[in-house]
Amino acid sequence: MLDVGCGDGTHLASFGPGSLGLAGEAEFLTSDPSRTYEVIRYPFDRDVADVLRASGNPSHYPLLICMNTLEHVLSPHQHLLMLRRVMEDDSTLFLSVPVAQTAIFRLLDRFTPERLSRLWRAYLQKDHVNFWTAATFELTVNYAGFEIIKRYHNGPSWLRLTAISPTFGVLCRKIPHWNYEDWTSVKKTLDTEGHLRWKDDQT
């Protein structure tokens, strides 16, 4: 299993030997002999496949997770294309994002105690550069060539309703041989290795 943006590796512990985490923060790389998984440094401006090759790890994984990371990256679409390139056709990918504020969030923020209302503000962290609703996140995932298998709305058990869940996740598979639709106004395509290319600049 590959966890892109794994933080302290919390989720990796459940998957056992052979699992790998990519972390942006150096403090999470401390070696721990009790770990059954590895965490390596991942500069978020580099291609995941390049980082895997340079570290001597496998280039493809049957299961990938990328939890609460896409709100940080400068190009979510490019990031999703990059994840496609380290997946086999039958691999699965779990993605999650904090959900941006809606009218009901503002209402809950006003009338719930501080310890609960902090949930609604999670999407406002200062290092976030993308802000999602469940609908726009689904569209972004679909338009990067993924089929959504299952949707998850996270939060306390009594909050697991679409409208007020602070986190939204999807389990998906890449659509084999997917490419951009050939509209005259669209000038991009994926090459045979899954890299985005502009049609007027294919050399």
FENJOBEL-V5203 format. One record per residue. SS is DSSP state (hx for helix, st for strand, lp for the rest). PHI is phi as a letter, one per 20 degrees, with the letter a starting at -180 (* if undefined). BURIAL is 1 if it has 24 or more other C-alpha atoms within 12 Angstrom, else 0. Layout:
BEGIN
SS_PHI_BURIAL ; SS_PHI_BURIAL
END
This chain:
BEGIN
lp_*_1 ; st_d_1 ; st_d_1 ; st_e_1 ; lp_n_1 ; lp_f_1 ; lp_m_1 ; lp_e_1 ; lp_n_1 ; lp_g_0 ; lp_f_1 ; hx_f_1 ; hx_g_0 ; hx_e_0 ; lp_d_0 ; lp_m_0 ; lp_g_0 ; lp_n_0 ; lp_f_1 ; st_c_1 ; st_d_1 ; st_d_1 ; st_c_1 ; lp_e_1 ; lp_e_0 ; hx_f_0 ; hx_f_0 ; hx_e_0 ; hx_e_0 ; lp_g_0 ; lp_f_0 ; lp_c_0 ; lp_g_0 ; lp_e_0 ; lp_f_0 ; lp_d_0 ; lp_c_1 ; st_d_1 ; st_c_1 ; st_c_1 ; st_f_1 ; lp_c_1 ; lp_f_0 ; lp_f_1 ; lp_e_0 ; lp_d_0 ; lp_f_1 ; hx_g_1 ; hx_f_1 ; hx_f_0 ; hx_f_1 ; hx_f_1 ; hx_f_0 ; hx_f_0 ; hx_e_0 ; lp_m_0 ; lp_e_1 ; lp_g_0 ; lp_e_1 ; lp_c_1 ; st_c_1 ; st_f_1 ; st_c_1 ; st_c_1 ; st_c_1 ; st_b_1 ; st_d_1 ; lp_l_1 ; lp_c_1 ; lp_f_1 ; lp_f_1 ; lp_e_1 ; lp_f_1 ; lp_f_0 ; lp_c_0 ; hx_g_1 ; hx_f_1 ; hx_f_1 ; hx_f_1 ; hx_f_1 ; hx_f_1 ; hx_f_1 ; hx_f_1 ; hx_g_1 ; lp_f_1 ; lp_d_1 ; st_d_1 ; st_e_0 ; st_f_0 ; st_d_0 ; st_f_1 ; st_d_1 ; st_c_1 ; st_d_1 ; st_c_1 ; st_b_1 ; st_b_1 ; st_f_1 ; st_e_1 ; lp_f_1 ; lp_f_1 ; lp_d_0 ; hx_g_0 ; hx_f_0 ; hx_f_1 ; hx_f_0 ; hx_f_0 ; hx_f_1 ; hx_g_0 ; hx_f_0 ; hx_d_0 ; lp_d_0 ; lp_f_0 ; hx_g_0 ; hx_f_0 ; hx_e_0 ; hx_f_0 ; lp_f_0 ; lp_f_1 ; lp_f_1 ; lp_e_1 ; hx_g_1 ; hx_f_1 ; hx_e_0 ; lp_g_0 ; lp_f_0 ; lp_e_0 ; lp_f_0 ; lp_c_0 ; lp_c_1 ; lp_c_1 ; st_d_1 ; lp_d_1 ; hx_g_1 ; hx_f_0 ; hx_f_0 ; hx_f_1 ; hx_g_1 ; hx_f_0 ; hx_f_1 ; hx_f_1 ; hx_g_1 ; lp_f_0 ; lp_d_1 ; lp_n_1 ; st_d_1 ; st_d_1 ; st_e_1 ; st_e_0 ; st_b_0 ; st_d_1 ; st_c_1 ; st_d_1 ; st_e_1 ; lp_q_0 ; lp_g_0 ; hx_g_0 ; hx_f_0 ; hx_d_0 ; lp_f_0 ; lp_c_0 ; hx_g_0 ; hx_f_1 ; hx_c_1 ; lp_f_1 ; lp_f_1 ; st_c_1 ; st_c_1 ; st_c_1 ; st_c_1 ; st_d_1 ; st_b_1 ; st_c_1 ; st_f_1 ; lp_e_1 ; lp_g_0 ; lp_m_0 ; lp_f_1 ; lp_b_1 ; lp_f_1 ; lp_f_0 ; lp_e_0 ; lp_e_0 ; lp_f_0 ; lp_e_0 ; lp_d_0 ; lp_d_0 ; st_d_0 ; st_b_1 ; st_e_1 ; lp_f_0 ; lp_f_0 ; lp_e_0 ; lp_n_1 ; lp_e_1 ; st_f_1 ; st_c_0 ; st_e_0 ; hx_g_0 ; hx_e_0 ; hx_c_0 ; lp_e_0 ; lp_d_0
END
